[in-house]
Amino acid sequence: MLRSLLNTLRLTIKELRALRGDRVMIVLIIYIFSLAVWMVSMAASTEVNDLSVAVVDENHSPLSLRLIDSIQEPLFAPPALIPPETAKQAQIDGEYVIVVSIPPDFEQDLRAGHATTLLLSVDATAVAFAGTGATYMAYLLSQAITDYLQPGTADSSLVDVVFRNRFNPNLRAAWFSSVMQLMNNVTILMLILSGSSMIREREHGTIEHVLVMPVRPHEIVLSKILATGLVILVASLASLILVVEGAMGVPVAGSLGLYIFGAAIYVVAVGSLGLMLASFTHNMGQFGLLVLPVIVILLLLSGGLTPLESMPDWLRFVMLWVNPSAHFASFAQSVLYRGSGLSLVYPDLLAIVAMAAVSLTLVLSRFRKILS
C-alpha cells in the first residue's frame, strides 16, 4: 500500500513537471482563469447600461422637463438635447440608440384629454440591447407622466407590491455569469488536460517507458488525475479570489473551503471522463473531435446556462443521473451565491461522489486492459 502511494506521488510529480514544461498550456490556463472570465462576464454583457439617449423637445413645458429629468443613470447616459432636423441623421450616424421626440403642445393636449403621441426612435441594430432599453424607457416615461398629471395615484391602491431581490439586489448578470463561467472553465480544462496528458505520453513515446517501470495502471491513472486536478483547483481558487471577487467585485457569500472540497471531488469525475475519452483515441486531433460534443453537452445541460427546470422532464431526469456538471453547478450556486453550508448541499455532494466513483472505476478497468 505504501509503495503504491509512493509510486503515485512520484508519477504525480512527473506529470506536474511535464505540465510546467508546456508553456503554451500554462499560458492557456492563466488566460482562461483570468481574462476569459472577465471578458465573458463583463465585456460581453447585454445589460442596459449607459444607453445613449437624445431628446427632441418641441414642447418646452414643465412636463417635458420632468420627462428629461427622469432619464437618469445607470440605465441611460445623461440625455442630449438636439434639434428635430438633426435627430434622424444623428441616429443614422450611430450617435444615439434611442431618440425621444416630444411633440409641440404635448402637455396641453394631455390636460385637455386629446390623443397625442410621444415618439421613441430606436436603433435596433443591437436587438437585445435596444429592445430592452426601449422597454425600460417606455415604462419610465409613462410612469413619469402619470406621476406628474395624477400625483398620488400610485399610492391609492390597497395592495402595494414590493420586490426584494436577494443575493443579487441590482440583478447584475455579471454576478451570475462570472461564477458560472469559472465553473465551465473548470470542466473544460479538466477534460482537456487529463485526456491530453495521456495523448502526450503516446505521441512522445514515453508511455512505453512508464510501462516498463514497476508501476501499476491505477497508479498511472490516479497520478494524472491528481496532477491535473491540483493545477485546476489552484487556478480556479486564485481566479475566484483575485478576478471574480477582487477585480469584478462579485461578493462570494459561502465558504471557500467547502467549495474547494466539492470541486476536488468534481475534478475526479471529470478527469476520469477525460481519460476515458483519451483511451479511445490515438492523437490530439481525434481526442479534440471526441471531447468537443461532450463539453457542449456537459455545459449546456448543466443548469448553469439554462435552469434544469426549463428542460423536458425526461432530459432533466437523465442529466441528474449521468451529468456531474448539473450537480456541481447547483452546488456552486448554493455555496458561492447563497452561502449554504454542508447540511444544505450534501445531496449534490453525494451525487458527485457517486458519479466520481463510477467514472473512476470504469476508467481504471479500461486502463488495466489497454496497459496490461
C-alpha positions in Angstrom: 0.0 0.0 0.0 2.8 2.4 1.0 4.7 1.5 -2.1 1.7 2.2 -4.3 1.2 5.6 -2.7 4.9 6.5 -3.3 4.6 5.4 -6.9 1.5 7.6 -7.4 3.3 10.5 -5.7 6.3 10.2 -8.0 4.2 9.9 -11.1 2.2 13.0 -10.0 5.4 15.0 -9.7 6.4 13.8 -13.1 3.1 15.0 -14.6 3.5 18.4 -12.9 7.0 18.7 -14.3 5.7 17.8 -17.8 3.0 20.4 -17.4 5.5 23.0 -16.2 7.5 22.5 -19.4 4.4 23.1 -21.6 4.5 26.9 -21.8 1.5 27.1 -24.2 -0.7 25.1 -21.8 0.4 27.3 -18.9 -0.4 30.5 -20.8 -3.8 28.9 -21.8 -4.6 28.2 -18.1 -3.7 31.7 -17.0 -5.7 33.2 -19.8 -8.8 31.1 -19.2 -9.0 31.7 -15.5 -8.3 35.5 -15.8 -9.1 37.4 -18.9 -11.6 34.9 -20.3 -13.7 35.0 -17.1 -13.7 38.8 -17.1 -14.5 39.2 -20.8 -17.3 36.7 -20.9 -18.9 38.2 -17.8 -18.3 42.0 -18.2 -17.2 42.8 -21.8 -19.9 40.7 -23.5 -22.8 41.9 -21.3 -26.1 42.7 -22.9 -27.5 44.5 -19.9 -28.8 48.1 -20.4 -26.1 50.4 -19.0 -25.3 53.9 -20.1 -27.5 53.7 -23.1 -27.0 56.8 -25.3 -30.2 58.9 -25.5 -31.2 62.1 -27.2 -34.3 64.2 -26.7 -36.1 66.4 -29.2 -38.1 68.8 -27.0 -40.6 70.8 -29.1 -42.9 71.4 -26.2 -40.7 73.2 -23.6 -43.2 72.6 -20.9 -42.8 71.6 -17.2 -43.9 68.1 -18.2 -41.2 67.8 -20.9 -38.6 69.0 -18.4 -39.9 66.3 -16.0 -39.5 63.7 -18.7 -36.0 64.7 -19.5 -35.0 64.7 -15.8 -36.4 61.2 -15.4 -33.9 59.8 -17.9 -31.1 59.0 -15.4 -28.1 56.8 -14.9 -27.1 54.0 -14.6 -29.5 52.6 -17.3 -29.2 55.7 -19.5 -26.5 58.2 -20.1 -27.4 61.9 -19.5 -29.7 62.8 -22.4 -28.5 65.2 -25.1 -30.9 67.9 -26.3 -30.9 68.1 -30.1 -33.0 69.9 -32.7 -35.5 67.9 -34.7 -33.7 68.5 -38.0 -30.6 66.7 -36.8 -32.3 63.8 -35.0 -32.6 61.4 -38.0 -29.0 61.9 -39.1 -27.6 61.6 -35.6 -29.2 58.2 -35.3 -28.0 57.1 -38.8 -24.5 58.1 -37.7 -24.9 55.8 -34.6 -24.6 58.6 -32.1 -27.7 57.6 -30.1 -29.5 54.3 -29.6 -32.8 56.0 -28.5 -34.2 59.4 -29.6 -37.2 60.6 -27.6 -39.3 63.1 -29.6 -41.7 65.3 -27.5 -44.2 67.0 -29.9 -45.5 70.6 -29.6 -48.5 71.2 -27.3 -47.8 67.7 -25.7 -48.8 68.8 -22.1 -51.7 70.9 -23.3 -53.2 68.0 -25.3 -52.8 65.7 -22.4 -54.6 68.0 -20.0 -57.3 68.6 -22.5 -57.9 64.9 -22.9 -56.8 64.9 -26.6 -54.9 62.0 -28.1 -51.2 62.7 -28.5 -48.1 60.7 -29.4 -44.6 60.5 -27.8 -42.2 59.1 -30.4 -39.4 56.7 -29.5 -36.9 56.1 -32.3 -34.8 53.1 -31.6 -31.7 51.9 -33.3 -32.4 48.2 -33.5 -29.0 47.1 -35.0 -28.3 45.8 -31.4 -31.5 44.0 -30.9 -31.3 42.7 -27.3 -29.6 45.9 -26.1 -32.0 48.3 -27.8 -35.1 46.2 -27.3 -34.7 46.0 -23.5 -33.7 49.7 -23.4 -36.8 50.8 -25.3 -38.9 48.8 -22.9 -37.3 50.4 -19.9 -37.6 53.9 -21.5 -41.3 53.4 -22.3 -42.1 52.3 -18.8 -40.0 55.2 -17.3 -41.7 57.9 -19.4 -45.2 56.6 -18.8 -44.6 56.4 -15.1 -43.2 60.0 -15.1 -46.3 61.3 -17.0 -48.7 59.5 -14.6 -46.8 60.9 -11.5 -46.9 64.4 -13.0 -50.5 64.6 -14.1 -52.0 62.4 -11.4 -49.8 62.7 -8.3 -50.6 60.2 -5.6 -52.3 57.7 -7.9 -49.7 55.1 -7.3 -50.4 55.2 -3.5 -54.2 54.8 -3.8 -54.0 51.0 -4.2 -55.0 48.9 -1.3 -52.1 46.5 -2.0 -48.5 47.7 -2.5 -46.3 45.0 -4.1 -42.7 45.4 -3.2 -39.9 43.3 -4.9 -36.8 42.5 -2.9 -34.0 40.8 -4.8 -31.9 38.6 -2.6 -28.3 37.6 -3.4 -28.2 40.0 -6.4 -30.0 43.2 -5.5 -29.3 45.0 -8.7 -29.9 42.0 -10.9 -26.4 42.3 -12.4 -25.8 39.5 -14.9 -22.1 39.6 -14.3 -22.6 38.3 -10.8 -24.1 35.2 -12.1 -22.1 34.7 -15.4 -18.7 35.2 -13.8 -19.1 32.3 -11.3 -20.8 30.1 -13.9 -18.0 30.8 -16.4 -15.5 29.8 -13.8 -17.3 26.5 -13.3 -17.4 26.0 -17.1 -13.7 26.6 -17.3 -13.0 24.0 -14.6 -15.0 21.5 -16.6 -13.4 22.3 -20.0 -9.8 22.4 -18.8 -10.1 19.3 -16.6 -11.4 17.3 -19.5 -8.7 18.6 -21.9 -5.7 18.4 -19.6 -6.5 15.0 -18.2 -7.0 13.5 -21.6 -4.1 15.3 -23.3 -1.7 14.1 -20.7 -2.3 10.5 -21.9 -2.3 11.5 -25.6 1.0 13.3 -25.0 2.5 10.2 -23.5 1.5 8.2 -26.6 2.7 10.8 -29.1 6.1 11.3 -27.4 6.6 7.6 -26.9 7.0 7.9 -23.1 4.1 5.6 -22.3 6.4 2.7 -23.1 9.0 3.9 -20.6 6.3 4.2 -17.9 5.0 0.7 -18.6 8.4 -1.0 -18.1 8.7 0.7 -14.7 7.4 -1.2 -11.6 4.1 0.8 -11.6 0.5 -0.3 -11.9 -2.2 1.0 -14.3 -4.2 2.5 -11.4 -1.1 4.5 -10.2 -0.8 6.0 -13.7 -4.4 7.0 -13.8 -4.5 8.4 -10.3 -1.3 10.4 -10.9 -2.7 12.1 -14.0 -6.0 13.0 -12.2 -4.2 14.3 -9.1 -1.7 16.4 -11.0 -4.3 17.9 -13.4 -6.8 18.4 -10.6 -4.3 20.1 -8.3 -3.5 22.6 -11.1 -7.1 23.3 -11.9 -8.1 23.7 -8.2 -5.3 26.2 -7.5 -6.1 28.1 -10.7 -9.9 28.2 -10.0 -9.4 29.3 -6.4 -7.0 32.1 -7.5 -9.5 33.2 -10.2 -12.3 33.2 -7.7 -10.4 35.4 -5.2 -8.4 37.7 -7.5 -10.6 38.0 -10.6 -14.2 37.3 -9.6 -14.2 38.7 -6.1 -11.3 41.1 -6.4 -11.3 42.7 -9.8 -15.0 42.3 -10.7 -16.4 43.0 -7.2 -18.7 39.9 -7.1 -19.4 39.0 -3.5 -18.7 35.4 -2.5 -21.1 34.5 0.3 -20.1 31.0 1.2 -17.1 29.1 2.4 -14.1 28.7 0.1 -13.1 25.6 1.9 -16.4 23.9 1.2 -16.2 25.0 -2.4 -12.7 23.5 -2.8 -13.9 20.3 -1.2 -16.7 19.9 -3.7 -14.6 21.0 -6.6 -11.9 18.4 -5.7 -14.5 15.6 -5.9 -15.9 17.1 -9.2 -12.5 17.2 -10.9 -12.0 13.5 -10.2 -15.3 12.7 -12.0 -14.4 15.0 -15.0 -10.8 13.9 -15.1 -11.8 10.3 -15.2 -14.2 11.1 -18.1 -11.3 12.8 -19.9 -9.0 9.9 -19.5 -11.8 7.5 -20.7 -12.2 9.6 -23.9 -8.5 9.6 -24.4 -8.3 5.8 -24.2 -10.4 5.6 -27.4 -8.2 7.9 -29.4 -4.6 7.9 -30.7 -3.7 11.5 -31.3 -4.8 15.0 -30.2 -6.9 15.6 -33.3 -9.1 12.6 -32.6 -9.3 13.5 -28.9 -10.4 17.0 -29.8 -13.1 15.8 -32.1 -14.4 13.4 -29.4 -14.2 15.8 -26.5 -15.9 18.7 -28.2 -19.5 17.3 -28.2 -19.0 16.0 -24.6 -18.1 19.5 -23.4 -21.1 21.0 -25.2 -23.5 18.5 -23.5 -21.9 19.0 -20.1 -22.1 22.8 -20.2 -25.4 23.4 -22.0 -27.3 20.8 -19.9 -25.7 21.6 -16.5 -28.2 24.2 -15.4 -25.5 26.9 -15.5 -26.8 28.5 -18.7 -30.4 27.5 -18.6 -32.3 26.2 -15.5 -32.8 22.5 -15.2 -36.5 23.2 -14.5 -36.9 24.6 -18.1 -35.8 21.3 -19.6 -38.1 18.4 -20.5 -38.8 16.1 -17.6 -37.0 13.1 -19.2 -33.9 15.1 -20.1 -33.7 16.6 -16.6 -34.0 13.1 -15.1 -31.2 11.8 -17.3 -28.9 14.8 -16.6 -29.3 14.4 -12.8 -28.3 10.8 -13.1 -25.4 11.0 -15.5 -24.1 14.6 -15.7 -21.9 15.6 -12.7 -21.9 19.2 -14.0 -25.6 19.5 -13.2 -24.9 18.8 -9.5 -21.7 20.9 -9.4 -23.5 23.9 -10.9 -26.2 23.6 -8.2 -23.5 23.1 -5.5 -21.5 26.1 -6.6 -24.6 28.4 -6.8 -25.7 27.3 -3.3 -22.3 27.8 -1.7 -20.9 30.8 -3.5 -24.2 32.8 -4.1 -26.4 31.9 -1.1 -23.7 30.9 1.4 -25.2 27.5 2.0 -23.5 25.1 4.4 -22.8 21.4 4.2 -26.2 20.5 5.6 -27.9 22.0 2.5 -25.6 20.9 -0.3 -24.8 17.4 0.8 -27.3 15.8 -1.7 -25.3 17.3 -4.6 -22.0 16.3 -3.0 -23.2 12.7 -2.6 -24.3 12.6 -6.2 -20.9 14.0 -7.4 -19.1 11.4 -5.2 -21.2 8.6 -6.6 -20.5 9.7 -10.2 -16.8 10.2 -9.5 -16.6 6.7 -8.0 -18.4 5.2 -11.1 -16.2 7.1 -13.6 -13.0 6.3 -11.7 -14.0 2.6 -11.6 -14.7 2.4 -15.3 -11.6 4.2 -16.4 -9.4 2.1 -14.1 -10.9 -1.1 -15.6 -10.3 0.4 -19.1 -6.7 1.2 -18.5 -6.0 -2.1 -16.9 -6.9 -3.7 -20.2 -5.0 -1.4 -22.5 -1.9 -1.0 -20.4 -1.5 -4.7 -19.3 
